[in-house]
Amino acid sequence: MRLFLLMPDHVHALVSFPQEANLLTSVRQWKNYVARMQGIKWQRDFFEHRLRNAESWEEKAHYIRQNPVRAGLIANAEAWAYRWEPA
């Protein structure tokens, strides 16, 4: 997991998967686990986008970090408490 950001009605995540891993199966299993453990009702599908280089990663990470600002929830992205990003 590179970046995880929780919004009031959705979640953003930048994750890496091994080449042989099935992304659809992995996301379904994670959503099922979280639904059972936390009682969350997820929408059926998800949007995925494959990143091709480090520049793409940083563009997407910036977009995700700014999501709470664009939603009008905070003025400064660093103030969002519901973000996990390893050092």
DSSP file (Angstrom, degrees, kcal/mol; ACC not computed):
  #  RESIDUE AA STRUCTURE BP1 BP2  ACC     N-H-->O    O-->H-N    N-H-->O    O-->H-N    TCO  KAPPA ALPHA  PHI   PSI    X-CA   Y-CA   Z-CA
    1    1 A M              0   0    0      0, 0.0    14,-0.2     0, 0.0     3,-0.1   0.000 360.0 360.0 360.0 124.8    0.0    0.0    0.0
    2    2 A R        +     0   0    0     12,-3.1     2,-0.3     1,-0.4    13,-0.2   0.775 360.0   1.9 -98.9 -35.3    1.5    3.3   -1.1
    3    3 A L  E     -A   14   0A   0     11,-1.6    11,-2.9    82,-0.2     2,-0.4  -0.958  57.1-177.8-157.7 134.3   -1.4    5.7   -0.2
    4    4 A F  E     +AB  13  84A   0     80,-2.4    80,-3.3    -2,-0.3     2,-0.4  -0.990   6.5 179.1-137.1 125.6   -4.8    5.2    1.4
    5    5 A L  E     -AB  12  83A   0      7,-2.9     7,-2.8    -2,-0.4     2,-0.5  -0.981  14.3-151.8-135.0 122.6   -7.3    8.0    1.8
    6    6 A L  E     -A   11   0A   0     76,-3.0     5,-0.2    -2,-0.4    76,-0.2  -0.808  13.3-174.4 -97.5 125.6  -10.7    7.7    3.3
    7    7 A M        -     0   0    0      3,-2.9     3,-0.2    -2,-0.5    -2,-0.0  -0.683  42.1-100.3-108.3 166.9  -13.5   10.1    2.3
    8    8 A P  S    S+     0   0    0      0, 0.0     3,-0.1     0, 0.0    -1,-0.0   0.819 119.6  17.6 -58.9 -30.6  -17.0   10.2    3.8
    9    9 A D  S    S+     0   0    0      1,-0.1     2,-0.3     0, 0.0    -3,-0.0   0.346 130.5  16.3-126.9   7.1  -18.5    8.2    0.9
   10   10 A H        -     0   0    0     -3,-0.2    -3,-2.9    32,-0.0     2,-0.4  -0.971  63.0-125.5-164.2 175.2  -15.5    6.5   -0.9
   11   11 A V  E     -A    6   0A   0     -2,-0.3     2,-0.4    -5,-0.2    -5,-0.2  -0.972   9.5-153.7-133.0 146.8  -11.9    5.5   -0.5
   12   12 A H  E     +A    5   0A   0     -7,-2.8    -7,-2.9    -2,-0.4     2,-0.3  -0.949  19.2 175.1-115.7 141.1   -8.8    6.2   -2.6
   13   13 A A  E     -A    4   0A   0     -2,-0.4     2,-0.6    -9,-0.2    -9,-0.2  -0.984  24.5-158.9-147.6 136.4   -5.9    3.8   -2.6
   14   14 A L  E     +A    3   0A   0    -11,-2.9   -12,-3.1    -2,-0.3   -11,-1.6  -0.969  34.7 164.9-108.6 113.9   -2.6    3.5   -4.5
   15   15 A V        -     0   0    0     -2,-0.6     2,-0.4   -14,-0.2    -2,-0.1  -0.902  31.9-136.4-131.2 156.2   -1.5   -0.1   -4.2
   16   16 A S        -     0   0    0     -2,-0.3    -2,-0.0     0, 0.0     0, 0.0  -0.923  19.5-169.6-112.2 139.5    1.0   -2.4   -5.9
   17   17 A F        -     0   0    0     -2,-0.4     6,-0.1     4,-0.1    -2,-0.0  -0.954  30.7-102.6-125.3 146.1    0.2   -5.9   -6.9
   18   18 A P    >   -     0   0    0      0, 0.0     3,-1.7     0, 0.0     0, 0.0  -0.350  39.2-110.9 -60.8 150.4    2.5   -8.7   -8.1
   19   19 A Q  T 3  S+     0   0    0      1,-0.3    -2,-0.0     3,-0.0     0, 0.0   0.849 117.9  49.7 -52.0 -39.1    2.2   -9.3  -11.8
   20   20 A E  T 3  S+     0   0    0      2,-0.1    -1,-0.3     0, 0.0     2,-0.1   0.595  88.4 105.4 -81.3 -10.1    0.5  -12.6  -11.4
   21   21 A A  S <  S-     0   0    0     -3,-1.7     2,-0.8     1,-0.1     3,-0.1  -0.438  72.4-127.4 -73.4 143.2   -2.1  -11.3   -8.9
   22   22 A N     >  -     0   0    0      1,-0.2     4,-2.5    -2,-0.1     5,-0.2  -0.828  16.0-159.0 -91.1 113.1   -5.7  -10.8  -10.2
   23   23 A L  H  > S+     0   0    0     -2,-0.8     4,-2.7     1,-0.2     5,-0.3   0.909  89.1  51.6 -61.2 -45.8   -6.6   -7.2   -9.3
   24   24 A L  H  > S+     0   0    0      1,-0.2     4,-2.3     2,-0.2    -1,-0.2   0.925 112.9  45.0 -59.0 -46.7  -10.4   -7.8   -9.5
   25   25 A T  H  > S+     0   0    0      2,-0.2     4,-2.6     1,-0.2    -1,-0.2   0.913 112.9  51.2 -63.7 -43.5  -10.2  -10.8   -7.1
   26   26 A S  H  X S+     0   0    0     -4,-2.5     4,-2.2     2,-0.2    -2,-0.2   0.921 112.6  44.9 -62.0 -45.2   -7.9   -9.0   -4.7
   27   27 A V  H  X S+     0   0    0     -4,-2.7     4,-2.9     2,-0.2     5,-0.2   0.915 112.8  51.3 -67.2 -42.6  -10.1   -6.0   -4.4
   28   28 A R  H  X S+     0   0    0     -4,-2.3     4,-2.6    -5,-0.3    -2,-0.2   0.929 111.0  48.0 -58.9 -45.5  -13.2   -8.1   -4.1
   29   29 A Q  H  X S+     0   0    0     -4,-2.6     4,-2.4     2,-0.2    -1,-0.2   0.910 113.0  48.1 -63.5 -42.1  -11.7  -10.1   -1.3
   30   30 A W  H  X S+     0   0    0     -4,-2.2     4,-2.7     2,-0.2     5,-0.2   0.929 112.7  48.1 -63.6 -45.2  -10.5   -7.0    0.5
   31   31 A K  H  X S+     0   0    0     -4,-2.9     4,-2.5     1,-0.2    -2,-0.2   0.897 111.8  50.1 -64.1 -39.9  -13.9   -5.3    0.2
   32   32 A N  H  X S+     0   0    0     -4,-2.6     4,-2.3    -5,-0.2    -1,-0.2   0.922 111.5  48.8 -62.3 -44.2  -15.6   -8.5    1.5
   33   33 A Y  H  X S+     0   0    0     -4,-2.4     4,-2.6     2,-0.2     5,-0.2   0.945 113.7  45.0 -60.8 -49.9  -13.3   -8.7    4.5
   34   34 A V  H  X S+     0   0    0     -4,-2.7     4,-2.9     1,-0.2     6,-0.6   0.890 111.5  53.9 -63.5 -39.2  -13.8   -5.0    5.4
   35   35 A A  H  X S+     0   0    0     -4,-2.5     4,-1.6    -5,-0.2    -1,-0.2   0.918 112.7  43.4 -61.1 -43.7  -17.6   -5.4    4.9
   36   36 A R  H  < S+     0   0    0     -4,-2.3    -2,-0.2     2,-0.2    -1,-0.2   0.920 120.2  40.9 -67.2 -43.7  -17.7   -8.3    7.3
   37   37 A M  H  < S+     0   0    0     -4,-2.6    -2,-0.2    -5,-0.2    -1,-0.2   0.840 130.9  23.5 -76.0 -34.2  -15.4   -6.7    9.9
   38   38 A Q  H  < S-     0   0    0     -4,-2.9    -3,-0.2    -5,-0.2    -2,-0.2   0.465  98.2-119.7-115.0  -4.6  -16.8   -3.2    9.8
   39   39 A G     <  +     0   0    0     -4,-1.6     2,-0.3    -5,-0.4    -4,-0.2   0.804  55.8 159.0  69.7  28.7  -20.3   -3.6    8.5
   40   40 A I        -     0   0    0     -6,-0.6     2,-0.7    -5,-0.2    -1,-0.2  -0.675  35.9-146.3 -87.4 137.8  -19.7   -1.4    5.4
   41   41 A K        -     0   0    0     -2,-0.3     2,-0.1    -6,-0.0    -1,-0.0  -0.905  22.6-160.8-103.5 107.7  -21.9   -1.8    2.4
   42   42 A W        -     0   0    0     -2,-0.7     2,-0.1   -11,-0.1   -32,-0.0  -0.474  22.8-107.4 -84.3 154.1  -19.7   -1.2   -0.7
   43   43 A Q        -     0   0    0     -2,-0.1    -1,-0.1     2,-0.1     0, 0.0  -0.498  40.3-110.3 -71.4 158.0  -20.9   -0.2   -4.1
   44   44 A R  S    S+     0   0    0     -2,-0.1     2,-0.1     2,-0.0    -1,-0.1   0.885  89.3  35.1 -64.6 -45.9  -20.5   -3.2   -6.4
   45   45 A D        -     0   0    0    -17,-0.0     2,-0.3    -3,-0.0    -2,-0.1  -0.334  63.2-153.0-103.9-177.7  -17.7   -2.1   -8.7
   46   46 A F        -     0   0    0     -2,-0.1     2,-0.5     2,-0.0    -2,-0.0  -0.964  18.9-117.9-149.3 163.2  -14.6    0.0   -8.5
   47   47 A F        -     0   0    0     -2,-0.3     2,-0.4     2,-0.0    -2,-0.0  -0.912  31.1-175.8-106.5 128.8  -12.4    2.1  -10.8
   48   48 A E        -     0   0    0     -2,-0.5     2,-0.4     2,-0.0    -2,-0.0  -0.948   8.9-174.3-125.4 149.3   -8.9    1.0  -11.4
   49   49 A H        -     0   0    0     -2,-0.4     2,-0.4     2,-0.0    -2,-0.0  -0.984  20.7-135.1-141.3 126.5   -6.1    2.7  -13.3
   50   50 A R        -     0   0    0     -2,-0.4     2,-0.3     2,-0.0    -2,-0.0  -0.692  18.1-142.8 -85.1 130.4   -2.7    1.2  -14.0
   51   51 A L        -     0   0    0     -2,-0.4     3,-0.1     1,-0.1    -1,-0.0  -0.711  12.2-168.8 -92.5 143.5    0.2    3.5  -13.5
   52   52 A R        +     0   0    0     -2,-0.3     2,-0.3     1,-0.2    -1,-0.1   0.649  62.4   5.6-108.4 -19.5    3.2    3.2  -15.9
   53   53 A N  S  > S-     0   0    0      1,-0.1     4,-1.9     0, 0.0    -1,-0.2  -0.951  78.5 -91.8-156.9 174.2    5.9    5.3  -14.3
   54   54 A A  H  > S+     0   0    0     -2,-0.3     4,-2.5     1,-0.2     5,-0.2   0.850 120.3  57.4 -63.6 -35.5    6.9    7.3  -11.2
   55   55 A E  H  > S+     0   0    0      1,-0.2     4,-2.3     2,-0.2    -1,-0.2   0.924 106.7  48.8 -62.7 -43.2    5.6   10.6  -12.7
   56   56 A S  H  > S+     0   0    0      2,-0.2     4,-2.5     1,-0.2     5,-0.2   0.903 109.6  53.6 -59.9 -41.4    2.1    9.0  -13.1
   57   57 A W  H  X S+     0   0    0     -4,-1.9     4,-2.8     1,-0.2    -2,-0.2   0.937 109.9  46.1 -60.8 -46.9    2.3    7.8   -9.5
   58   58 A E  H  X S+     0   0    0     -4,-2.5     4,-2.4     2,-0.2    -1,-0.2   0.883 111.3  52.6 -66.5 -37.3    3.1   11.3   -8.2
   59   59 A E  H  X S+     0   0    0     -4,-2.3     4,-2.2    -5,-0.2    -1,-0.2   0.939 113.8  43.1 -60.4 -47.0    0.3   12.8  -10.3
   60   60 A K  H  X S+     0   0    0     -4,-2.5     4,-2.6     2,-0.2    -2,-0.2   0.890 112.7  52.6 -67.8 -39.7   -2.2   10.3   -8.9
   61   61 A A  H  X S+     0   0    0     -4,-2.8     4,-2.8    -5,-0.2    -1,-0.2   0.916 110.3  48.4 -62.7 -42.5   -1.0   10.7   -5.4
   62   62 A H  H  X S+     0   0    0     -4,-2.4     4,-1.9     2,-0.2    -2,-0.2   0.927 111.0  50.7 -62.7 -44.7   -1.3   14.5   -5.6
   63   63 A Y  H  X S+     0   0    0     -4,-2.2     4,-0.5     1,-0.2    -2,-0.2   0.922 113.1  45.9 -58.0 -45.5   -4.8   14.1   -7.0
   64   64 A I  H >< S+     0   0    0     -4,-2.6     3,-1.4     1,-0.2    -2,-0.2   0.933 110.9  51.8 -65.2 -46.7   -5.8   11.8   -4.1
   65   65 A R  H 3< S+     0   0    0     -4,-2.8     4,-0.3     1,-0.3    -1,-0.2   0.834 110.5  49.7 -59.9 -32.4   -4.2   14.0   -1.4
   66   66 A Q  H >X S+     0   0    0     -4,-1.9     4,-2.7     1,-0.2     3,-0.5   0.536  83.7  95.5 -84.3  -7.1   -6.2   17.0   -2.7
   67   67 A N  H <X S+     0   0    0     -3,-1.4     4,-1.9    -4,-0.5    -1,-0.2   0.890  84.0  47.7 -54.9 -47.1   -9.5   15.2   -2.8
   68   68 A P  H 34>S+     0   0    0      0, 0.0     5,-2.5     0, 0.0     6,-0.9   0.829 112.4  51.3 -65.3 -28.8  -10.7   16.4    0.6
   69   69 A V  H X45S+     0   0    0     -3,-0.5     3,-1.7    -4,-0.3    -2,-0.2   0.943 110.1  47.8 -69.9 -48.3   -9.7   20.0   -0.3
   70   70 A R  H 3<5S+     0   0    0     -4,-2.7    -1,-0.2     1,-0.3    -3,-0.2   0.825 108.8  55.7 -61.4 -31.0  -11.7   19.8   -3.6
   71   71 A A  T 3<5S-     0   0    0     -4,-1.9    -1,-0.3    -5,-0.3    -2,-0.2   0.532 115.0-118.6 -78.9  -5.7  -14.6   18.4   -1.6
   72   72 A G  T < 5S+     0   0    0     -3,-1.7    -3,-0.2     2,-0.2    -2,-0.1   0.697  80.8 120.9  77.8  19.3  -14.5   21.5    0.7
   73   73 A L  S   <S+     0   0    0     -5,-2.5     2,-0.3     1,-0.2    -4,-0.2   0.774  80.0   4.7 -86.0 -28.2  -13.8   19.4    3.8
   74   74 A I        -     0   0    0     -6,-0.9    -2,-0.2     1,-0.1    -1,-0.2  -0.947  58.4-135.4-148.2 165.0  -10.5   21.1    4.6
   75   75 A A  S    S+     0   0    0     -2,-0.3     2,-0.4     1,-0.2    -1,-0.1   0.730  93.4  42.5 -94.1 -26.6   -8.4   24.0    3.4
   76   76 A N  S >  S-     0   0    0      1,-0.1     3,-1.9    -8,-0.0     4,-0.3  -0.985  70.8-143.5-129.1 124.9   -5.0   22.2    3.5
   77   77 A A  G >  S+     0   0    0     -2,-0.4     3,-1.6     1,-0.3    -1,-0.1   0.812  99.5  63.1 -57.1 -33.8   -4.4   18.6    2.3
   78   78 A E  G 3  S+     0   0    0      1,-0.3    -1,-0.3     3,-0.0     5,-0.1   0.698  94.2  63.8 -66.4 -17.5   -1.9   17.9    5.1
   79   79 A A  G <  S+     0   0    0     -3,-1.9     2,-0.5     2,-0.0    -1,-0.3   0.562  72.2 112.2 -83.0  -8.5   -4.7   18.5    7.7
   80   80 A W    <   -     0   0    0     -3,-1.6     3,-0.4    -4,-0.3    -6,-0.0  -0.542  50.7-164.8 -72.0 118.3   -6.7   15.5    6.5
   81   81 A A  S    S+     0   0    0     -2,-0.5     2,-0.3     1,-0.2    -1,-0.2   0.635  75.9  71.1 -78.1 -15.6   -6.6   12.9    9.4
   82   82 A Y  S    S+     0   0    0    -76,-0.2   -76,-3.0     2,-0.0     2,-0.4  -0.240  75.2 102.4-102.6  45.4   -7.9   10.0    7.3
   83   83 A R  E     -B    5   0A   0     -3,-0.4     2,-0.5    -2,-0.3   -78,-0.2  -0.987  47.6-167.0-127.5 135.9   -4.8    9.5    5.1
   84   84 A W  E     +B    4   0A   0    -80,-3.3   -80,-2.4    -2,-0.4    -2,-0.0  -0.990  17.6 158.5-124.5 125.5   -2.2    6.7    5.5
   85   85 A E        -     0   0    0     -2,-0.5   -82,-0.2   -82,-0.2   -83,-0.1  -0.911  36.1-127.8-146.9 113.3    1.0    7.0    3.6
   86   86 A P              0   0    0      0, 0.0    -2,-0.0     0, 0.0     0, 0.0  -0.245 360.0 360.0 -63.7 151.7    4.1    5.2    4.7
   87   87 A A              0   0    0      0, 0.0     0, 0.0     0, 0.0     0, 0.0   0.483 360.0 360.0 -67.9 360.0    7.3    7.2    5.1
